[in-house]
Amino acid sequence: MQDNSRPYHELHRPQFHFSPRTGWTNDPNGLVYYEGVYHLFFQHNPESVKWGNMTWGHATSIDLVHWEELDDALHPDALGTIFSGSAVVDWRNISGFGTGSETPLVAFYTSAGSHAPTPCPFTQSIAYSCDRGRTWTKYDGNPVVGHIEGHNRDPKVVWHAPTDRWIMALYLDRNDYMLLGSKNIRDWSPLTKMTLAGVSECPDFFELSVDGNPEDTRWVFWGANGGYRIGRFDGTIFVPETPVLHAERGPNGYAAQTWSDIPDTDGRRIQISWMNGGKYPSMPFNQQMSFPVSLSLKRFGDALRLCRTPVTEIETLYGRQMEYTDQALTDSFIPDTQHNLFDISVSFTPGRARLFGLVVQGHRIECNPEDDTLTAFGRTVPISRVSGRIDLRLLVDRTSVEIFSLEGRLSMSCCFLPEACDVPLEFFATDGVAGLHRLTVRELNSIWT
Ligand code: FRU
């Protein structure tokens, strides 16, 4: 029940997306899996619901669904406030930070020098933890990467086995990025520079198999707005094979990052993003994360595309389920629910309707069969039919909806404030009959107890 005096039960508190107990958050940081625990660090202002005083907050989960917020992990210091970055498990203790039997976790972050007590340029620093991420020590040789240009920032580090070294993707300035390499985590040398047209901030860089074939892999270079290029990487140079493509088409998906060190036995590359720009009036927190998605590279004809699919762990929240098949959609169809958290799968038959779609908490998500487009939250994107139908998957929380289609090739992260409305969920067709070939509405339980 809603209760503004109880943490996590406030009016606009996301019920199955992570948000900090109090204060502002933006980018997810330091995503690393170690010993059965997913760590989510995040840009945090512990003192205010506005951006500033950037600190790394910390939350953990064993299932990517239920989160427990711990103490903040990294606080501002003489080199600056703590901007975005990443973390890895240093399995072989190459850094030498490991003491005793504990494997060190190493975090990479930007020291935002312009916010330092004595302002200085932005540089890249590291910190390590020898107690499974509970406490962190900043390296006394910081910064490990000096100022290169502009407000260079957001180091994302990945292990590259064939060359036996760490690779850091770093944002430089404008639309420019750099890759750097290191054998020992402390000393970094530049490898190559690249430009991603229309993209800036928060790089991610990772390898994925094509259609699940481990013999056929590509690397993906990703930037904050969801612009990405697919290509090959020999350990020094990234050779793109595509122009900048867009995996995120919604108004509120930003600064996504993937988890490091998920074991091969799981094999997933899991990503979470900041749902940038949501509104949370009178709340003790501000902003929320997306629901985690699993990434894959799929071939569509000759083209490779990155696909995003909500992690299957969402099933742990499934409650009551309603299923409708072959239902004519004339005017309006209202599923029998008063709930407001859903995982919806719908397959529409366009029929002769001029427009069809659904209304979520008073917000219209509509398909136009004339030009095969989908319009939601001010964005219009092309959508294609599969076997003559339009299939959508939607995750609906109190203040957000994530829309997926085309096997995850299309995804849109959208934030909203609920409108006054009589029903939480309604399907519609205008000027003609469409069909609900299949509709599954699953009510979701809250992750907060
Ligand atoms: C992206 C970003 C990063 C920066 C951080 C600061 O949202 O601007 O480039 O490190 O936020 O909070």
Residues whose N, C-alpha, C, O or C-beta is under 5 A from the ligand:
A	BS01	FRU	N26 D27 Q43 M54 F83 S84 R153 D154 E201 C202 A255
